[in-house]
Amino acid sequence: MDESKPQKVRLTFAVLLLGVSLLFAAVVTDHWAVLSPKVEEYNATCEAAHFGLWRLCIKRIFMQEQGPKEKGCGPISLPGEHHCSYFKHFTPGESSEIFEVTTQKEYSISAAAIAIFSIGFAIIGTICVLLSFGKKRDYLLKPASMFYTFAGLCIIISVEVMRQSVKRMIDSKETVWIEYSYSWSFACACSSFVLLFLFGIALLLIALPRFPQNPWETCMDAEPEH
């Protein structure tokens, strides 16, 4: 038996927990994308927006004259009046003009649903690894690795759905948004995919039986004939 296997499992599990933490941070925060309209006049207020899977936040920013390359409202880090509301399709009492278009609703709901699946897979994988620390429960590491890998795949699909949603929104003539950028929640989601997918596969390789290093090891391990 490989004596270093428990240490490898714990180290891999620690990295996977970091990936799960980044996954939770991405899902619950509202900084996936930042949208900016064209600024027509300066020394006045304009509205920039940032949103996540569940909420949209509008910020009124007082704009002074910008450089020649800057045409949008922002950056979002400037001080201003801030207001957040949940998307109308999640809470009927709230309104969101940005996501009133049917296609945008479908993208938003799809991204949120896939992210929930990702969290579910990550939680089940974590439970399996914790249970595998008991005696003779190493067999739980294999399904745990698959659950982590599925969690990574789900969150990167959610990222791509969100990316397509933002692209359609910018290209649409029905919206005032001309500029966009992806923020730190989006980066957390991408980082969680890398950690969950790669180290999920690493956990699977650790859980697999060790192959014999020499041709005669298999013969030596065989039970003697009676």
Order of alpha helices (4+ residues) and beta strands (2+ residues): alpha-beta-beta-beta-beta-alpha-alpha-beta-alpha-alpha
